[in-house]
Amino acid sequence: MDVYCIRHGETEWSLSGQHTGRTDIPLTENGRRLAAELRPLLMGHDFALVLSSPLSRARETCALAGLSHSCQIEPDLGEWDYGDYEGLTTVQINETAPGWLIFRDGCPGGESPSDVAERVDRVIASVRDARGDVALFAHGHVLRVMAARWIGLSPRAGARFLLDTGTLSVFGDYRGEPAIRVWNNPPG
């Protein structure tokens, strides 16, 4: 089984570096183009399960990539709840919380790393029950935590997995051990 993890296409806030958790920001024109370029990478695969975050940027990426016909909405794939930090850049956050790191510190009024890990672990359990390849459409920070949890690391290790918009990553196994086959692969 392979798990295809797709980060949604570019948004205005991903361009500006603003933390976009629960705010439902649409894709930019470039974000739609990137999402459509994922289609050839995914077509021809017979996915046993296709899940998307409920946020429109992930759902639209799924549709443009050609998989909306079999997609199920999975609330646990929603982006990190940034709470008081929603819409702020890291520079702005560091003005009041010097040295802040989401994967260590979480967000006041939002989620902690363990909260996100708990959601991700539920998704991983569902994925492992699937009888074939899986496609997941989600967001940067939640997918970074998922990468860490897939290979048995703490959510804090998500800081080590940089992830661009509109990219494809693939999780699988190596001789029975969870492994990351592809990471942060741009379309085209």
Buried (B, 14 or more C-beta within 10 A) or exposed (E): BBBBBBBBBBBEBBEEEBBBBBBEBEBBEBBBBBBBBBEEBBEEBEBBBBBBBBBBBBBBBBBBBBBBEEBEBBEBBBBBBBBEBBBBBBEBBEEEBEEBEBBBBBBEEBBBBEBBBBBBBBBBEBBEEBEEBBBBBBBBBBBBBBBBBBBEBBBBBBBEBEBEBBBBBBBBEEEEEBEBBBBBBEBE
